[in-house]
Amino acid sequence: MFRHTWVNQMNKLAVTIPEAVQISGIGRTVLYSIFKSGGLKPRKSGKRTLVLVDELEAYLKSLPVGTSHD
């Protein structure tokens, strides 16, 4: 069911903050810190804050690759 939800979100152009948190794995507080630092630019539609899915994906892909610790 989670995969189905994630795929549906990826068909959207933009997602709400709770949706961005769910599909990215980034916490809400960290997401707002990323907005503040300019790593992502939130969009406003009335009172709703939206994140463009392609920008969220690009941000995640730009993060450094982790190393495994055996």
Backbone as a ProteinNet text record, in pm:
[ID]
protein_1_A
[PRIMARY]
MFRHTWVNQMNKLAVTIPEAVQISGIGRTVLYSIFKSGGLKPRKSGKRTLVLVDELEAYLKSLPVGTSHD
[TERTIARY]
82.1	0	86.2	199	285.3	337	381.9	432.9	325.9	202.3	92.4	74.4	78.9	65.6	179.7	302	419.4	410.8	371.1	358.6	253.7	141.1	39	92.6	173.9	231.1	326.9	400.3	498	430.3	302.6	230.6	182	192.2	152.4	269.2	238.2	341.9	394.9	306.8	344.1	272.3	333.7	276.5	275.4	189.3	182.6	301.7	320.5	429.6	417.9	301.3	292.5	322.9	281.3	311.2	460.8	523.7	667.7	745.5	703.2	766.6	752.3	632.5	606.3	687.8	690.8	757.7	908.8	959.2	1103.9	1175.1	1102.6	1167.3	1235	1224.9	1282	1178	1220.2	1128.8	1080.5	967.5	905.8	999.7	1062	1151.8	1270.5	1327.2	1441.7	1398.4	1279.1	1228.7	1219.4	1168.5	1161.2	1301	1396.7	1535.2	1592.7	1558.6	1603.4	1542.7	1416.8	1354.6	1432.2	1461.6	1529.3	1667.9	1737.5	1872.9	1871.5	1754.3	1745	1762.4	1772.6	1788.7	1665.8	1550.1	1422.5	1341.9	1260.7	1176.3	1029.6	968.2	826.1	741.2	627.7	532.7	406	337.7	214.3	96.4	-9.3	-136.8	-241.6	-276.7	-362.8	-286.7	-344.1	-278	-190.6	-203.1	-129.7	13.1	106.1	245.1	267.9	324.2	348.8	496.6	538.5	675.2	664.3	737.5	737.3	808.9	744.1	798.3	931.9	946	1073.6	1186.8	1157.6	1260.2	1296.9	1198.3	1224.6	1312.2	1278.9	1358	1500.4	1515.5	1648.2	1729.9	1664.2	1734.8	1785.6	1698.9	1738.3	1851.7	1846.5	1952	2084.3	2079	2200.9	2272.2	2207.1	2268.5	2384.5	2485.7	2599.4	2556.8	2625.3	2599.5	2660.6	2583	2632.4	2725.9	2806.2	2895	2842	2868.1	2824.1	2929.5	2881.6	2971.1	2953.9	3049.8	3039.3	3064.2
-119.9	0	125.9	124.7	242.4	274.6	173.2	196.8	259.6	210.2	264.9	414.1	449.4	589.8	672.1	620.5	692.6	715.5	613.7	627.3	732.3	733.7	834.9	975.2	993	1124.2	1167	1073	1106.3	1147.8	1118.7	1162.7	1306.6	1361.7	1500.1	1592.3	1715.5	1816.3	1870.8	1878.7	1933.3	1855.1	1855.4	1786.3	1880.7	1850.8	1928.3	1891.1	1964.2	1935.2	1793.1	1751.1	1613.7	1508.3	1533.2	1439.4	1438.2	1555.7	1563.9	1489.1	1502.9	1430.6	1280.3	1236.1	1093.2	1033.3	1098.9	1037.6	1052.9	1152.9	1175.8	1110.3	1092	1041.4	1150.3	1274.1	1388.7	1436	1463.6	1512.2	1654	1687.6	1819	1933.2	1921.7	2027.9	2042.6	1930.9	1935	1995.1	1959.9	2014.3	2166.9	2219.4	2364.7	2426.9	2356.5	2404.9	2411.3	2312.5	2311.7	2429.9	2462.5	2580.3	2705.5	2716.4	2835.8	2853.9	2742.1	2750.2	2768.4	2757.7	2776.1	2648.5	2534.6	2407.9	2368.2	2407.8	2388	2516.1	2544	2663.5	2621	2648.8	2615.1	2708.3	2659.4	2738.8	2755.5	2866.3	2890.9	2893.6	2824.2	2828.9	2857.5	2983.6	3024.3	3002.7	2925.8	2896.5	2772.2	2695.9	2569.2	2592.4	2524.1	2525.3	2398.7	2414.8	2302.8	2292.9	2171.5	2145.3	2079.5	2131.1	2069.5	1935	1831.8	1695.7	1685	1746.2	1734.4	1804	1913.9	1981.4	1898.2	1834.1	1748	1630	1570.6	1458.6	1502.6	1617.7	1669.1	1696	1751.5	1777.1	1646.8	1545.8	1417.3	1352.9	1363	1304.4	1379.3	1506.4	1584.6	1558.3	1486.8	1457.7	1360.8	1369.3	1278.6	1134.1	1045.6	901.9	857.7	783.3	733.4	615.1	588.8	473.3	367.4	243.8	136.2	114	83.9	55.5	-88.9	-171.3	-314.5	-342.9
0	0	0	72.8	75.8	-63.2	-136	-271.1	-358	-348.4	-426.6	-394.9	-268.4	-227.9	-283.6	-275.3	-323.1	-473.3	-548	-692.6	-726.6	-656	-680.2	-654.9	-549.8	-520	-630.6	-686.3	-788.8	-919.4	-938.2	-1056.6	-1041.8	-922.7	-898.7	-934	-966.9	-989.8	-858.5	-759.3	-629	-519.4	-401.1	-285.8	-166.9	-70.6	53.3	142.3	248.6	342	398.6	450.1	500.6	393.6	270.6	161.9	130.4	130.6	104.8	212.3	336.6	447.5	426.2	389.2	371.6	257.5	142.6	27.8	31.2	104.8	106	223.2	332.7	453.2	533.9	487.6	559.1	660	781.6	883.4	854.4	911.9	889.8	930.2	1046.3	1093.8	1000.9	957.9	865.1	732.1	685.7	559.6	567	677.5	692.9	701.3	758.7	761.1	619.8	538	398.3	322.9	350.4	290.3	330.9	460	512.6	451.3	428.3	372.2	220.2	158.5	14.2	-66.2	1.2	-68.7	-147.7	-98.8	-168.1	-154.1	-254.5	-249.1	-237.8	-123.5	-109.1	-195.2	-238.6	-315.8	-231	-248	-173.4	-269.2	-229.3	-300.5	-194.7	-182	-70.9	58.6	149.4	277	269.4	161.7	149.9	102.6	165.1	122.6	41.7	-76.5	-166.4	-199.8	-232.2	-276.4	-413.5	-511.3	-643.2	-635.5	-686	-676.7	-747.5	-865	-935.9	-861.5	-791.4	-711.1	-588	-526.5	-412.1	-454.5	-566.8	-617.6	-651	-715.3	-749.1	-622.6	-520	-394.1	-333.3	-328.5	-270	-348.8	-480.7	-564.6	-550.1	-506.8	-490.3	-358.2	-268	-138.5	-157.1	-72	-84.5	-60.6	-128.3	-111.9	19.4	98	225.8	205.5	306.3	301.6	396.5	364.3	453.7	561.3	678.5	791	829.8	796.3	825.7	970.2
[MASK]
++++++++++++++++++++++++++++++++++++++++++++++++++++++++++++++++++++++

